[in-house]
Amino acid sequence: MILHVDEVVEVGGRFGRGLALEKVWWRGREYEIKKLGYHHTFRRGRTLIHVYSVASDNLFFRLEMDSENLTFRVMETEDDV
């Protein structure tokens, strides 16, 4: 079931040729990212927003990163991975 949320999350990753997302900390739990599904960008006013679709072992996340203040938000999650 898809759950629509809009919450700030912490994300860990590495920079190299782009950003490699590795972990998401959400609601007191840590999720290791196993797969990056899709990445695209759009503008919200003047701010560039990066959208990442990622999956852990048991959850799917749609994350948005605000490139102006470098914060991540989880926008959707699904537990039927």
Steps between C-alpha positions, in 0.01 A plus 500: 500500500631845407520744790518871407714688752699821503764465770862604536740203502872453538681341207856368487696463181820555307598751236695383199350513156178632647341412832486135608228467764573230759271537802178668608414574864125543537274479807779369721608218268788456260439364150786390276439597139535196277383645170475840335208483261459842345638852531365817343484871575244777486476860616283627782526871430872570476600196707621185326348185654658157447262203521637154582309173498686255724431165661625325812437134578141565605403859405486726196562874548446800276742760630529866406819697558484879509822616333484840666504388865613136438216339694332173413130426541323169464191562288371145450575159637372156412548177694412261215847484345 
